[in-house]
């Protein structure tokens, strides 16, 4: 059996400037560099937790 990996598309919709340093690091950890940048990431509990931490900066597509 082949298990397909689920993915999430995440877009940075707000600038992390002025946010906590840990939140900025989380955004960088998600691979988001510039405003409106989009990344397709594997749907794991760790990634979900990172997205929840900075939910006011990102949007799921």
CHARMM-style PDB file with segment names, atoms N, HN, CA, C and O in Angstrom:
ATOM      1  N   UNK     1       0.836  -1.188   0.000  1.00  0.00      PROA
ATOM      2  CA  UNK     1       0.000   0.000   0.000  1.00  0.00      PROA
ATOM      3  C   UNK     1       0.877   1.247   0.000  1.00  0.00      PROA
ATOM      4  O   UNK     1       1.859   1.341   0.736  1.00  0.00      PROA
ATOM      5  N   UNK     2       0.501   2.185  -0.833  1.00  0.00      PROA
ATOM      6  HN  UNK     2      -0.296   2.108  -1.432  1.00  0.00      PROA
ATOM      7  CA  UNK     2       1.220   3.450  -0.880  1.00  0.00      PROA
ATOM      8  C   UNK     2       0.381   4.495  -0.155  1.00  0.00      PROA
ATOM      9  O   UNK     2      -0.785   4.717  -0.482  1.00  0.00      PROA
ATOM     10  N   UNK     3       0.998   5.131   0.834  1.00  0.00      PROA
ATOM     11  HN  UNK     3       1.945   4.951   1.100  1.00  0.00      PROA
ATOM     12  CA  UNK     3       0.298   6.157   1.606  1.00  0.00      PROA
ATOM     13  C   UNK     3       0.626   7.521   1.021  1.00  0.00      PROA
ATOM     14  O   UNK     3       1.791   7.913   0.959  1.00  0.00      PROA
ATOM     15  N   UNK     4      -0.407   8.246   0.591  1.00  0.00      PROA
ATOM     16  HN  UNK     4      -1.354   7.927   0.642  1.00  0.00      PROA
ATOM     17  CA  UNK     4      -0.192   9.585   0.050  1.00  0.00      PROA
ATOM     18  C   UNK     4      -0.044  10.586   1.182  1.00  0.00      PROA
ATOM     19  O   UNK     4      -0.803  10.566   2.151  1.00  0.00      PROA
ATOM     20  N   UNK     5       0.939  11.459   1.048  1.00  0.00      PROA
ATOM     21  HN  UNK     5       1.556  11.475   0.261  1.00  0.00      PROA
ATOM     22  CA  UNK     5       1.143  12.498   2.057  1.00  0.00      PROA
ATOM     23  C   UNK     5       0.218  13.670   1.772  1.00  0.00      PROA
ATOM     24  O   UNK     5       0.161  14.161   0.645  1.00  0.00      PROA
ATOM     25  N   UNK     6      -0.495  14.112   2.773  1.00  0.00      PROA
ATOM     26  HN  UNK     6      -0.449  13.713   3.689  1.00  0.00      PROA
ATOM     27  CA  UNK     6      -1.368  15.272   2.645  1.00  0.00      PROA
ATOM     28  C   UNK     6      -0.513  16.524   2.750  1.00  0.00      PROA
ATOM     29  O   UNK     6       0.489  16.549   3.465  1.00  0.00      PROA
ATOM     30  N   UNK     7      -0.916  17.553   2.037  1.00  0.00      PROA
ATOM     31  HN  UNK     7      -1.729  17.533   1.457  1.00  0.00      PROA
ATOM     32  CA  UNK     7      -0.157  18.798   2.092  1.00  0.00      PROA
ATOM     33  C   UNK     7      -1.068  19.962   2.407  1.00  0.00      PROA
ATOM     34  O   UNK     7      -2.279  19.900   2.194  1.00  0.00      PROA
ATOM     35  N   UNK     8      -0.467  21.033   2.923  1.00  0.00      PROA
ATOM     36  HN  UNK     8       0.516  21.084   3.096  1.00  0.00      PROA
ATOM     37  CA  UNK     8      -1.164  22.272   3.239  1.00  0.00      PROA
ATOM     38  C   UNK     8      -0.485  23.400   2.483  1.00  0.00      PROA
ATOM     39  O   UNK     8       0.743  23.448   2.409  1.00  0.00      PROA
ATOM     40  N   UNK     9      -1.269  24.303   1.924  1.00  0.00      PROA
ATOM     41  HN  UNK     9      -2.266  24.264   1.984  1.00  0.00      PROA
ATOM     42  CA  UNK     9      -0.704  25.506   1.317  1.00  0.00      PROA
ATOM     43  C   UNK     9      -0.868  26.640   2.312  1.00  0.00      PROA
ATOM     44  O   UNK     9      -1.975  26.917   2.774  1.00  0.00      PROA
ATOM     45  N   UNK    10       0.239  27.296   2.640  1.00  0.00      PROA
ATOM     46  HN  UNK    10       1.138  27.071   2.265  1.00  0.00      PROA
ATOM     47  CA  UNK    10       0.251  28.358   3.639  1.00  0.00      PROA
ATOM     48  C   UNK    10       0.772  29.627   2.987  1.00  0.00      PROA
ATOM     49  O   UNK    10       1.782  29.603   2.283  1.00  0.00      PROA
ATOM     50  N   UNK    11       0.076  30.744   3.226  1.00  0.00      PROA
ATOM     51  HN  UNK    11      -0.744  30.764   3.798  1.00  0.00      PROA
ATOM     52  CA  UNK    11       0.475  32.039   2.673  1.00  0.00      PROA
ATOM     53  C   UNK    11       0.694  33.034   3.799  1.00  0.00      PROA
ATOM     54  O   UNK    11      -0.106  33.120   4.731  1.00  0.00      PROA
ATOM     55  N   UNK    12       1.790  33.788   3.706  1.00  0.00      PROA
ATOM     56  HN  UNK    12       2.440  33.718   2.949  1.00  0.00      PROA
ATOM     57  CA  UNK    12       2.082  34.837   4.688  1.00  0.00      PROA
ATOM     58  C   UNK    12       1.304  36.087   4.278  1.00  0.00      PROA
ATOM     59  O   UNK    12       1.574  36.667   3.226  1.00  0.00      PROA
ATOM     60  N   UNK    13       0.341  36.503   5.102  1.00  0.00      PROA
ATOM     61  HN  UNK    13       0.123  36.031   5.957  1.00  0.00      PROA
ATOM     62  CA  UNK    13      -0.527  37.620   4.734  1.00  0.00      PROA
ATOM     63  C   UNK    13      -0.274  38.868   5.569  1.00  0.00      PROA
ATOM     64  O   UNK    13      -0.804  39.936   5.263  1.00  0.00      PROA
ATOM     65  N   UNK    14       0.536  38.742   6.626  1.00  0.00      PROA
ATOM     66  HN  UNK    14       0.967  37.875   6.874  1.00  0.00      PROA
ATOM     67  CA  UNK    14       0.851  39.884   7.469  1.00  0.00      PROA
ATOM     68  C   UNK    14       2.326  39.867   7.819  1.00  0.00      PROA
ATOM     69  O   UNK    14       2.904  38.799   8.022  1.00  0.00      PROA
ATOM     70  N   UNK    15       2.930  41.014   7.891  1.00  0.00      PROA
ATOM     71  HN  UNK    15       2.461  41.882   7.726  1.00  0.00      PROA
ATOM     72  CA  UNK    15       4.355  41.096   8.165  1.00  0.00      PROA
ATOM     73  C   UNK    15       4.661  40.722   9.617  1.00  0.00      PROA
ATOM     74  O   UNK    15       3.961  41.152  10.533  1.00  0.00      PROA
ATOM     75  N   UNK    16       5.712  39.918   9.823  1.00  0.00      PROA
ATOM     76  HN  UNK    16       6.281  39.568   9.079  1.00  0.00      PROA
ATOM     77  CA  UNK    16       6.101  39.568  11.189  1.00  0.00      PROA
ATOM     78  C   UNK    16       6.932  40.655  11.876  1.00  0.00      PROA
ATOM     79  O   UNK    16       7.359  40.476  13.016  1.00  0.00      PROA
ATOM     80  N   UNK    17       7.161  41.767  11.199  1.00  0.00      PROA
ATOM     81  HN  UNK    17       6.814  41.912  10.272  1.00  0.00      PROA
ATOM     82  CA  UNK    17       7.899  42.870  11.824  1.00  0.00      PROA
ATOM     83  C   UNK    17       7.074  43.382  13.001  1.00  0.00      PROA
ATOM     84  O   UNK    17       5.878  43.636  12.862  1.00  0.00      PROA
ATOM     85  N   UNK    18       7.705  43.528  14.141  1.00  0.00      PROA
ATOM     86  HN  UNK    18       8.677  43.321  14.254  1.00  0.00      PROA
ATOM     87  CA  UNK    18       7.012  44.000  15.332  1.00  0.00      PROA
ATOM     88  C   UNK    18       6.393  42.888  16.152  1.00  0.00      PROA
ATOM     89  O   UNK    18       5.818  43.148  17.209  1.00  0.00      PROA
ATOM     90  N   UNK    19       6.501  41.642  15.680  1.00  0.00      PROA
ATOM     91  HN  UNK    19       6.968  41.431  14.821  1.00  0.00      PROA
ATOM     92  CA  UNK    19       5.985  40.496  16.427  1.00  0.00      PROA
ATOM     93  C   UNK    19       7.086  39.939  17.311  1.00  0.00      PROA
ATOM     94  O   UNK    19       8.248  40.333  17.210  1.00  0.00      PROA
ATOM     95  N   UNK    20       6.697  39.012  18.182  1.00  0.00      PROA
ATOM     96  HN  UNK    20       5.753  38.692  18.264  1.00  0.00      PROA
ATOM     97  CA  UNK    20       7.675  38.350  19.034  1.00  0.00      PROA
ATOM     98  C   UNK    20       8.732  37.654  18.185  1.00  0.00      PROA
ATOM     99  O   UNK    20       8.462  37.195  17.075  1.00  0.00      PROA
ATOM    100  N   UNK    21       9.932  37.589  18.729  1.00  0.00      PROA
ATOM    101  HN  UNK    21      10.152  37.961  19.631  1.00  0.00      PROA
ATOM    102  CA  UNK    21      11.042  36.944  18.021  1.00  0.00      PROA
ATOM    103  C   UNK    21      10.729  35.474  17.730  1.00  0.00      PROA
ATOM    104  O   UNK    21      11.078  34.961  16.667  1.00  0.00      PROA
ATOM    105  N   UNK    22      10.070  34.799  18.679  1.00  0.00      PROA
ATOM    106  HN  UNK    22       9.787  35.216  19.542  1.00  0.00      PROA
ATOM    107  CA  UNK    22       9.746  33.384  18.465  1.00  0.00      PROA
ATOM    108  C   UNK    22       8.731  33.209  17.334  1.00  0.00      PROA
ATOM    109  O   UNK    22       8.763  32.206  16.621  1.00  0.00      PROA
ATOM    110  N   UNK    23       7.836  34.178  17.171  1.00  0.00      PROA
ATOM    111  HN  UNK    23       7.811  34.992  17.751  1.00  0.00      PROA
ATOM    112  CA  UNK    23       6.857  34.099  16.089  1.00  0.00      PROA
ATOM    113  C   UNK    23       7.532  34.339  14.745  1.00  0.00      PROA
ATOM    114  O   UNK    23       7.193  33.702  13.748  1.00  0.00      PROA
ATOM    115  N   UNK    24       8.493  35.266  14.725  1.00  0.00      PROA
ATOM    116  HN  UNK    24       8.768  35.784  15.535  1.00  0.00      PROA
ATOM    117  CA  UNK    24       9.265  35.494  13.498  1.00  0.00      PROA
ATOM    118  C   UNK    24      10.040  34.239  13.118  1.00  0.00      PROA
ATOM    119  O   UNK    24      10.111  33.877  11.944  1.00  0.00      PROA
ATOM    120  N   UNK    25      10.616  33.583  14.108  1.00  0.00      PROA
ATOM    121  HN  UNK    25      10.559  33.877  15.062  1.00  0.00      PROA
ATOM    122  CA  UNK    25      11.365  32.354  13.856  1.00  0.00      PROA
ATOM    123  C   UNK    25      10.448  31.242  13.349  1.00  0.00      PROA
ATOM    124  O   UNK    25      10.848  30.439  12.506  1.00  0.00      PROA
ATOM    125  N   UNK    26       9.236  31.198  13.857  1.00  0.00      PROA
ATOM    126  HN  UNK    26       8.911  31.850  14.542  1.00  0.00      PROA
ATOM    127  CA  UNK    26       8.268  30.194  13.413  1.00  0.00      PROA
ATOM    128  C   UNK    26       7.897  30.415  11.951  1.00  0.00      PROA
ATOM    129  O   UNK    26       7.796  29.461  11.180  1.00  0.00      PROA
ATOM    130  N   UNK    27       7.694  31.672  11.574  1.00  0.00      PROA
ATOM    131  HN  UNK    27       7.775  32.447  12.200  1.00  0.00      PROA
ATOM    132  CA  UNK    27       7.375  31.997  10.176  1.00  0.00      PROA
ATOM    133  C   UNK    27       8.518  31.548   9.272  1.00  0.00      PROA
ATOM    134  O   UNK    27       8.289  30.965   8.212  1.00  0.00      PROA
ATOM    135  N   UNK    28       9.758  31.825   9.699  1.00  0.00      PROA
ATOM    136  HN  UNK    28       9.944  32.299  10.559  1.00  0.00      PROA
ATOM    137  CA  UNK    28      10.923  31.409   8.911  1.00  0.00      PROA
ATOM    138  C   UNK    28      11.018  29.885   8.871  1.00  0.00      PROA
ATOM    139  O   UNK    28      11.407  29.307   7.856  1.00  0.00      PROA
ATOM    140  N   UNK    29      10.658  29.234   9.989  1.00  0.00      PROA
ATOM    141  HN  UNK    29      10.342  29.703  10.814  1.00  0.00      PROA
ATOM    142  CA  UNK    29      10.678  27.779  10.044  1.00  0.00      PROA
ATOM    143  C   UNK    29       9.675  27.140   9.102  1.00  0.00      PROA
ATOM    144  O   UNK    29       9.876  26.020   8.632  1.00  0.00      PROA
ATOM    145  N   UNK    30       8.600  27.854   8.829  1.00  0.00      PROA
ATOM    146  HN  UNK    30       8.437  28.764   9.211  1.00  0.00      PROA
ATOM    147  CA  UNK    30       7.610  27.376   7.862  1.00  0.00      PROA
ATOM    148  C   UNK    30       8.087  27.594   6.433  1.00  0.00      PROA
ATOM    149  O   UNK    30       7.466  27.114   5.485  1.00  0.00      PROA
ATOM    150  N   UNK    31       9.192  28.320   6.279  1.00  0.00      PROA
ATOM    151  HN  UNK    31       9.696  28.710   7.049  1.00  0.00      PROA
ATOM    152  CA  UNK    31       9.740  28.558   4.943  1.00  0.00      PROA
ATOM    153  C   UNK    31       9.153  29.763   4.251  1.00  0.00      PROA
ATOM    154  O   UNK    31       9.297  29.921   3.039  1.00  0.00      PROA
ATOM    155  N   UNK    32       8.489  30.621   5.014  1.00  0.00      PROA
ATOM    156  HN  UNK    32       8.372  30.493   5.999  1.00  0.00      PROA
ATOM    157  CA  UNK    32       7.879  31.816   4.421  1.00  0.00      PROA
ATOM    158  C   UNK    32       8.846  32.978   4.529  1.00  0.00      PROA
ATOM    159  O   UNK    32       9.279  33.332   5.625  1.00  0.00      PROA
ATOM    160  N   UNK    33       9.184  33.571   3.397  1.00  0.00      PROA
ATOM    161  HN  UNK    33       8.831  33.283   2.507  1.00  0.00      PROA
ATOM    162  CA  UNK    33      10.186  34.625   3.372  1.00  0.00      PROA
ATOM    163  C   UNK    33       9.585  36.006   3.175  1.00  0.00      PROA
ATOM    164  O   UNK    33       9.915  36.941   3.904  1.00  0.00      PROA
ATOM    165  N   UNK    34       8.703  36.137   2.189  1.00  0.00      PROA
ATOM    166  HN  UNK    34       8.434  35.377   1.597  1.00  0.00      PROA
ATOM    167  CA  UNK    34       8.172  37.471   1.897  1.00  0.00      PROA
ATOM    168  C   UNK    34       6.649  37.492   1.962  1.00  0.00      PROA
ATOM    169  O   UNK    34       5.993  36.451   1.924  1.00  0.00      PROA
ATOM    170  N   UNK    35       6.116  38.674   2.059  1.00  0.00      PROA
ATOM    171  HN  UNK    35       6.649  39.520   2.090  1.00  0.00      PROA
ATOM    172  CA  UNK    35       4.673  38.863   2.132  1.00  0.00      PROA
ATOM    173  C   UNK    35       4.002  38.235   0.910  1.00  0.00      PROA
ATOM    174  O   UNK    35       4.487  38.368  -0.213  1.00  0.00      PROA
ATOM    175  N   UNK    36       2.893  37.558   1.140  1.00  0.00      PROA
ATOM    176  HN  UNK    36       2.499  37.449   2.053  1.00  0.00      PROA
ATOM    177  CA  UNK    36       2.131  36.842   0.114  1.00  0.00      PROA
ATOM    178  C   UNK    36       2.871  35.643  -0.460  1.00  0.00      PROA
ATOM    179  O   UNK    36       2.441  35.060  -1.456  1.00  0.00      PROA
ATOM    180  N   UNK    37       3.983  35.275   0.168  1.00  0.00      PROA
ATOM    181  HN  UNK    37       4.332  35.749   0.977  1.00  0.00      PROA
ATOM    182  CA  UNK    37       4.693  34.071  -0.247  1.00  0.00      PROA
ATOM    183  C   UNK    37       3.892  32.838   0.143  1.00  0.00      PROA
ATOM    184  O   UNK    37       3.255  32.812   1.196  1.00  0.00      PROA
ATOM    185  N   UNK    38       3.927  31.820  -0.703  1.00  0.00      PROA
ATOM    186  HN  UNK    38       4.445  31.841  -1.558  1.00  0.00      PROA
ATOM    187  CA  UNK    38       3.149  30.596  -0.473  1.00  0.00      PROA
ATOM    188  C   UNK    38       4.098  29.409  -0.412  1.00  0.00      PROA
ATOM    189  O   UNK    38       5.033  29.309  -1.207  1.00  0.00      PROA
ATOM    190  N   UNK    39       3.854  28.514   0.533  1.00  0.00      PROA
ATOM    191  HN  UNK    39       3.095  28.596   1.179  1.00  0.00      PROA
ATOM    192  CA  UNK    39       4.614  27.276   0.652  1.00  0.00      PROA
ATOM    193  C   UNK    39       3.645  26.116   0.763  1.00  0.00      PROA
ATOM    194  O   UNK    39       2.589  26.236   1.384  1.00  0.00      PROA
ATOM    195  N   UNK    40       4.003  24.998   0.163  1.00  0.00      PROA
ATOM    196  HN  UNK    40       4.861  24.900  -0.341  1.00  0.00      PROA
ATOM    197  CA  UNK    40       3.215  23.784   0.302  1.00  0.00      PROA
ATOM    198  C   UNK    40       3.979  22.880   1.269  1.00  0.00      PROA
ATOM    199  O   UNK    40       5.105  22.468   0.990  1.00  0.00      PROA
ATOM    200  N   UNK    41       3.356  22.579   2.404  1.00  0.00      PROA
ATOM    201  HN  UNK    41       2.441  22.913   2.630  1.00  0.00      PROA
ATOM    202  CA  UNK    41       4.015  21.838   3.473  1.00  0.00      PROA
ATOM    203  C   UNK    41       3.259  20.555   3.777  1.00  0.00      PROA
ATOM    204  O   UNK    41       2.052  20.461   3.555  1.00  0.00      PROA
ATOM    205  N   UNK    42       3.985  19.573   4.288  1.00  0.00      PROA
ATOM    206  HN  UNK    42       4.966  19.650   4.469  1.00  0.00      PROA
ATOM    207  CA  UNK    42       3.380  18.312   4.688  1.00  0.00      PROA
ATOM    208  C   UNK    42       2.485  18.534   5.905  1.00  0.00      PROA
ATOM    209  O   UNK    42       2.823  19.302   6.806  1.00  0.00      PROA
ATOM    210  N   UNK    43       1.351  17.860   5.920  1.00  0.00      PROA
ATOM    211  HN  UNK    43       1.076  17.236   5.188  1.00  0.00      PROA
ATOM    212  CA  UNK    43       0.388  18.013   7.012  1.00  0.00      PROA
ATOM    213  C   UNK    43       0.762  17.095   8.173  1.00  0.00      PROA
ATOM    214  O   UNK    43       0.353  15.935   8.225  1.00  0.00      PROA
ATOM    215  N   UNK    44       1.557  17.645   9.111  1.00  0.00      PROA
ATOM    216  HN  UNK    44       1.889  18.587   9.068  1.00  0.00      PROA
ATOM    217  CA  UNK    44       1.963  16.889  10.295  1.00  0.00      PROA
ATOM    218  C   UNK    44       1.524  17.669  11.536  1.00  0.00      PROA
ATOM    219  O   UNK    44       1.244  18.864  11.441  1.00  0.00      PROA
ATOM    220  N   UNK    45       1.460  17.022  12.679  1.00  0.00      PROA
ATOM    221  HN  UNK    45       1.687  16.052  12.757  1.00  0.00      PROA
ATOM    222  CA  UNK    45       1.096  17.745  13.906  1.00  0.00      PROA
ATOM    223  C   UNK    45       2.049  18.892  14.217  1.00  0.00      PROA
ATOM    224  O   UNK    45       1.625  19.921  14.743  1.00  0.00      PROA
ATOM    225  N   UNK    46       3.332  18.728  13.900  1.00  0.00      PROA
ATOM    226  HN  UNK    46       3.677  17.892  13.474  1.00  0.00      PROA
ATOM    227  CA  UNK    46       4.306  19.790  14.165  1.00  0.00      PROA
ATOM    228  C   UNK    46       4.025  21.024  13.308  1.00  0.00      PROA
ATOM    229  O   UNK    46       4.061  22.151  13.801  1.00  0.00      PROA
ATOM    230  N   UNK    47       3.749  20.803  12.034  1.00  0.00      PROA
ATOM    231  HN  UNK    47       3.720  19.888  11.634  1.00  0.00      PROA
ATOM    232  CA  UNK    47       3.449  21.920  11.126  1.00  0.00      PROA
ATOM    233  C   UNK    47       2.141  22.583  11.537  1.00  0.00      PROA
ATOM    234  O   UNK    47       2.033  23.809  11.523  1.00  0.00      PROA
ATOM    235  N   UNK    48       1.142  21.773  11.905  1.00  0.00      PROA
ATOM    236  HN  UNK    48       1.229  20.777  11.916  1.00  0.00      PROA
ATOM    237  CA  UNK    48      -0.143  22.324  12.368  1.00  0.00      PROA
ATOM    238  C   UNK    48       0.055  23.217  13.593  1.00  0.00      PROA
ATOM    239  O   UNK    48      -0.561  24.277  13.703  1.00  0.00      PROA
ATOM    240  N   UNK    49       0.913  22.783  14.506  1.00  0.00      PROA
ATOM    241  HN  UNK    49       1.414  21.922  14.417  1.00  0.00      PROA
ATOM    242  CA  UNK    49       1.192  23.565  15.710  1.00  0.00      PROA
ATOM    243  C   UNK    49       1.862  24.882  15.377  1.00  0.00      PROA
ATOM    244  O   UNK    49       1.551  25.911  15.978  1.00  0.00      PROA
ATOM    245  N   UNK    50       2.789  24.858  14.414  1.00  0.00      PROA
ATOM    246  HN  UNK    50       3.042  24.023  13.926  1.00  0.00      PROA
ATOM    247  CA  UNK    50       3.464  26.093  13.998  1.00  0.00      PROA
ATOM    248  C   UNK    50       2.471  27.065  13.372  1.00  0.00      PROA
ATOM    249  O   UNK    50       2.518  28.268  13.631  1.00  0.00      PROA
ATOM    250  N   UNK    51       1.573  26.534  12.546  1.00  0.00      PROA
ATOM    251  HN  UNK    51       1.535  25.557  12.335  1.00  0.00      PROA
ATOM    252  CA  UNK    51       0.561  27.382  11.898  1.00  0.00      PROA
ATOM    253  C   UNK    51      -0.377  27.974  12.948  1.00  0.00      PROA
ATOM    254  O   UNK    51      -0.748  29.144  12.856  1.00  0.00      PROA
ATOM    255  N   UNK    52      -0.765  27.175  13.947  1.00  0.00      PROA
ATOM    256  HN  UNK    52      -0.464  26.224  14.022  1.00  0.00      PROA
ATOM    257  CA  UNK    52      -1.643  27.674  15.011  1.00  0.00      PROA
ATOM    258  C   UNK    52      -0.974  28.781  15.816  1.00  0.00      PROA
ATOM    259  O   UNK    52      -1.636  29.718  16.263  1.00  0.00      PROA
ATOM    260  N   UNK    53       0.338  28.673  16.000  1.00  0.00      PROA
ATOM    261  HN  UNK    53       0.876  27.912  15.637  1.00  0.00      PROA
ATOM    262  CA  UNK    53       1.074  29.665  16.785  1.00  0.00      PROA
ATOM    263  C   UNK    53       1.051  31.036  16.107  1.00  0.00      PROA
ATOM    264  O   UNK    53       0.950  32.061  16.781  1.00  0.00      PROA
ATOM    265  N   UNK    54       1.143  31.056  14.778  1.00  0.00      PROA
ATOM    266  HN  UNK    54       1.225  30.224  14.230  1.00  0.00      PROA
ATOM    267  CA  UNK    54       1.204  32.334  14.042  1.00  0.00      PROA
ATOM    268  C   UNK    54      -0.030  32.474  13.138  1.00  0.00      PROA
ATOM    269  O   UNK    54       0.066  32.992  12.025  1.00  0.00      PROA
ATOM    270  N   UNK    55      -1.177  32.012  13.620  1.00  0.00      PROA
ATOM    271  HN  UNK    55      -1.255  31.591  14.524  1.00  0.00      PROA
ATOM    272  CA  UNK    55      -2.392  32.029  12.784  1.00  0.00      PROA
ATOM    273  C   UNK    55      -2.833  33.426  12.381  1.00  0.00      PROA
ATOM    274  O   UNK    55      -3.561  33.579  11.401  1.00  0.00      PROA
ATOM    275  N   UNK    56      -2.407  34.445  13.114  1.00  0.00      PROA
ATOM    276  HN  UNK    56      -1.815  34.320  13.910  1.00  0.00      PROA
ATOM    277  CA  UNK    56      -2.778  35.816  12.777  1.00  0.00      PROA
ATOM    278  C   UNK    56      -1.874  36.394  11.681  1.00  0.00      PROA
ATOM    279  O   UNK    56      -2.125  37.494  11.188  1.00  0.00      PROA
ATOM    280  N   UNK    57      -0.836  35.666  11.304  1.00  0.00      PROA
ATOM    281  HN  UNK    57      -0.632  34.772  11.704  1.00  0.00      PROA
ATOM    282  CA  UNK    57       0.085  36.121  10.250  1.00  0.00      PROA
ATOM    283  C   UNK    57      -0.085  35.349   8.951  1.00  0.00      PROA
ATOM    284  O   UNK    57       0.300  35.832   7.886  1.00  0.00      PROA
ATOM    285  N   UNK    58      -0.657  34.159   9.030  1.00  0.00      PROA
ATOM    286  HN  UNK    58      -0.969  33.767   9.895  1.00  0.00      PROA
ATOM    287  CA  UNK    58      -0.733  33.291   7.846  1.00  0.00      PROA
ATOM    288  C   UNK    58      -2.175  32.928   7.511  1.00  0.00      PROA
ATOM    289  O   UNK    58      -3.095  33.105   8.310  1.00  0.00      PROA
ATOM    290  N   UNK    59      -2.330  32.412   6.294  1.00  0.00      PROA
ATOM    291  HN  UNK    59      -1.583  32.268   5.644  1.00  0.00      PROA
ATOM    292  CA  UNK    59      -3.647  31.966   5.834  1.00  0.00      PROA
ATOM    293  C   UNK    59      -3.466  30.632   5.136  1.00  0.00      PROA
ATOM    294  O   UNK    59      -2.525  30.454   4.362  1.00  0.00      PROA
ATOM    295  N   UNK    60      -4.362  29.695   5.404  1.00  0.00      PROA
ATOM    296  HN  UNK    60      -5.127  29.839   6.032  1.00  0.00      PROA
ATOM    297  CA  UNK    60      -4.365  28.409   4.704  1.00  0.00      PROA
ATOM    298  C   UNK    60      -5.127  28.562   3.396  1.00  0.00      PROA
ATOM    299  O   UNK    60      -6.222  29.125   3.369  1.00  0.00      PROA
ATOM    300  N   UNK    61      -4.550  28.065   2.323  1.00  0.00      PROA
ATOM    301  HN  UNK    61      -3.660  27.608   2.345  1.00  0.00      PROA
ATOM    302  CA  UNK    61      -5.203  28.163   1.022  1.00  0.00      PROA
ATOM    303  C   UNK    61      -5.821  26.829   0.637  1.00  0.00      PROA
ATOM    304  OT1 UNK    61      -6.419  26.712  -0.432  1.00  0.00      PROA
TER     305      UNK     61
END
